Amino acid sequence: VGTMNGYCIKPVAGPTEHKMLKLNALDPAGLDLNASKFIIIPKKIADRFSIHKDDLFICRSVGSYNHVAKCAMAKEDAPNTVFPDIMIRVRLKESLLPAFVCEIVQTPLGRSFFQSNARTSVGMWKIGSEDIANFPIPVPPLAVQKEIVERIAVQRQEIARERAAANR
């Protein structure tokens, strides 16, 4: 597992060439690249902190205990979008599917692991790369991980259809 904390910079009035994700970009359905703000940074920084398909992002520092370890996976490359210092980027070994890990982190068991390891100071809850490295995740074969992720996707689609029907 390779982790890296995000970049810290104040947003500016846009539009600009580069954007930075906001906390609400961490959506269980996938990283929402539209939840971003404009920034001005050199290309070298953009390259280092840009988003790549299958990167996993986990909230590492936040004022709300309920948002600790909120996570999402990038579904596409976004070379002009970077991630903020409130997030950790996780790049996994080939034995783990990012979508599977994201689903496990979002389970009540995953959330409670990270919340119980969160430290607080000055009203900010924080987890670190060591907490991610110590997360006791089951590692079934890749085919089983893929099947679990596909089943969850089917169930989410069914829930969305039911909600839409209920709203109508």
C-alpha positions as CSV (number, residue, x, y, z in Angstrom):
1,V,0.0,0.0,0.0
2,G,1.3,3.4,-1.0
3,T,-0.2,6.5,0.6
4,M,0.3,10.2,0.2
5,N,-1.3,13.2,1.9
6,G,-2.8,15.9,-0.4
7,Y,-1.7,19.4,-1.2
8,C,-2.6,22.6,0.8
9,I,-3.4,25.8,-1.1
10,K,-6.1,28.4,-0.9
11,P,-8.7,28.5,-3.7
12,V,-9.0,31.4,-6.0
13,A,-11.8,32.9,-8.2
14,G,-11.9,30.9,-11.4
15,P,-11.8,29.6,-13.9
16,T,-8.2,28.4,-13.8
17,E,-6.4,25.5,-15.4
18,H,-6.3,23.5,-12.2
19,K,-8.9,22.5,-9.6
20,M,-8.8,21.0,-6.1
21,L,-11.3,18.5,-4.8
22,K,-13.6,19.4,-1.9
23,L,-14.6,17.0,0.9
24,N,-18.0,16.4,-0.7
25,A,-16.2,14.9,-3.7
26,L,-15.9,11.7,-1.6
27,D,-19.1,10.0,-2.7
28,P,-19.6,6.2,-2.2
29,A,-20.7,5.9,-5.8
30,G,-17.3,7.3,-6.9
31,L,-15.1,10.4,-6.8
32,D,-17.2,13.4,-7.8
33,L,-14.7,15.5,-9.9
34,N,-17.3,18.3,-10.1
35,A,-17.0,18.9,-6.4
36,S,-14.0,21.1,-6.7
37,K,-12.6,24.6,-6.5
38,F,-10.2,26.6,-8.6
39,I,-6.5,26.9,-7.7
40,I,-3.3,28.2,-9.2
41,I,-0.4,25.8,-9.0
42,P,2.7,24.9,-11.1
43,K,2.5,21.9,-13.5
44,K,5.1,20.1,-11.3
45,I,2.7,20.2,-8.3
46,A,-0.3,19.3,-10.5
47,D,1.6,16.2,-11.8
48,R,2.5,15.1,-8.3
49,F,-1.0,15.5,-6.8
50,S,-3.2,14.7,-9.8
51,I,-5.9,12.0,-9.8
52,H,-5.5,8.7,-11.6
53,K,-8.0,6.1,-12.4
54,D,-8.4,3.6,-9.5
55,D,-6.8,5.9,-6.9
56,L,-8.6,5.6,-3.6
57,F,-9.1,8.7,-1.5
58,I,-9.8,8.7,2.2
59,C,-10.7,11.6,4.4
60,R,-7.8,12.0,6.9
61,S,-8.5,15.3,8.7
62,V,-11.9,16.8,9.3
63,G,-13.9,18.6,11.9
64,S,-16.7,16.1,11.9
65,Y,-16.1,12.6,13.5
66,N,-18.7,11.2,11.1
67,H,-16.6,12.1,8.1
68,V,-13.5,10.4,9.3
69,A,-12.4,7.8,6.7
70,K,-15.1,8.8,4.2
71,C,-13.7,7.5,0.9
72,A,-14.2,7.3,-2.8
73,M,-12.4,5.8,-5.8
74,A,-11.4,7.7,-8.9
75,K,-13.2,6.3,-12.0
76,E,-11.0,8.2,-14.5
77,D,-7.8,10.2,-14.8
78,A,-8.1,13.9,-14.0
79,P,-4.7,15.4,-14.7
80,N,-5.9,19.0,-13.9
81,T,-7.5,18.1,-10.6
82,V,-5.5,17.6,-7.4
83,F,-6.6,16.3,-4.0
84,P,-6.4,18.4,-0.8
85,D,-4.4,17.9,2.4
86,I,-7.6,16.7,4.2
87,M,-7.4,13.5,2.1
88,I,-4.9,10.6,1.7
89,R,-4.4,9.0,-1.7
90,V,-4.0,5.2,-1.5
91,R,-2.5,3.2,-4.2
92,L,-2.9,-0.6,-3.6
93,K,-1.0,-3.7,-4.3
94,E,-2.2,-5.7,-7.3
95,S,-3.8,-8.3,-4.9
96,L,-6.4,-5.7,-3.9
97,L,-9.1,-4.1,-6.1
98,P,-9.5,-0.4,-5.2
99,A,-13.3,-0.7,-5.6
100,F,-13.3,-3.6,-3.1
101,V,-11.2,-1.8,-0.6
102,C,-13.4,1.3,-0.9
103,E,-16.5,-0.9,-0.2
104,I,-14.8,-2.5,2.9
105,V,-13.8,0.9,4.3
106,Q,-17.4,2.1,4.0
107,T,-18.8,-0.8,5.9
108,P,-19.8,-0.2,9.6
109,L,-16.8,-2.3,10.6
110,G,-14.4,-0.3,8.4
111,R,-15.8,3.0,9.6
112,S,-15.6,2.0,13.2
113,F,-12.0,0.8,12.8
114,F,-10.9,4.2,11.5
115,Q,-13.1,6.2,13.9
116,S,-11.8,4.3,16.9
117,N,-8.2,5.1,15.7
118,A,-8.9,8.8,15.0
119,R,-7.1,11.3,17.1
120,T,-8.4,14.7,17.9
121,S,-6.7,18.1,18.5
122,V,-8.2,21.6,18.1
123,G,-11.5,20.1,17.0
124,M,-10.0,18.2,14.1
125,W,-10.3,14.4,13.9
126,K,-7.3,12.8,12.1
127,I,-6.2,9.4,10.8
128,G,-2.9,8.7,9.2
129,S,-1.2,6.4,6.7
130,E,-0.2,4.1,9.6
131,D,-4.0,3.6,10.4
132,I,-4.6,2.7,6.7
133,A,-1.6,0.3,6.7
134,N,-3.0,-1.4,9.9
135,F,-6.5,-1.7,8.6
136,P,-7.3,-5.5,8.9
137,I,-8.9,-6.1,5.5
138,P,-9.8,-9.5,4.3
139,V,-8.1,-10.4,1.0
140,P,-10.1,-12.9,-1.0
141,P,-9.0,-13.8,-4.5
142,L,-9.3,-11.0,-7.1
143,A,-12.2,-12.9,-8.8
144,V,-14.2,-12.9,-5.5
145,Q,-13.4,-9.2,-4.9
146,K,-14.7,-8.4,-8.3
147,E,-17.9,-10.4,-7.7
148,I,-18.5,-8.6,-4.4
149,V,-18.1,-5.2,-6.1
150,E,-20.4,-6.2,-9.0
151,R,-23.1,-7.4,-6.5
152,I,-22.9,-4.2,-4.6
153,A,-23.2,-2.2,-7.8
154,V,-26.3,-4.2,-8.8
155,Q,-27.8,-3.6,-5.4
156,R,-27.1,0.2,-5.6
157,Q,-28.9,0.3,-9.0
158,E,-31.9,-1.5,-7.5
159,I,-32.0,1.0,-4.5
160,A,-31.8,3.9,-7.0
161,R,-34.7,2.5,-9.0
162,E,-36.7,2.0,-5.8
163,R,-36.0,5.5,-4.6
164,A,-37.0,6.9,-8.0
165,A,-40.2,4.9,-8.0
166,A,-41.0,6.1,-4.5
167,N,-40.3,9.7,-5.4
168,R,-42.7,9.4,-8.4
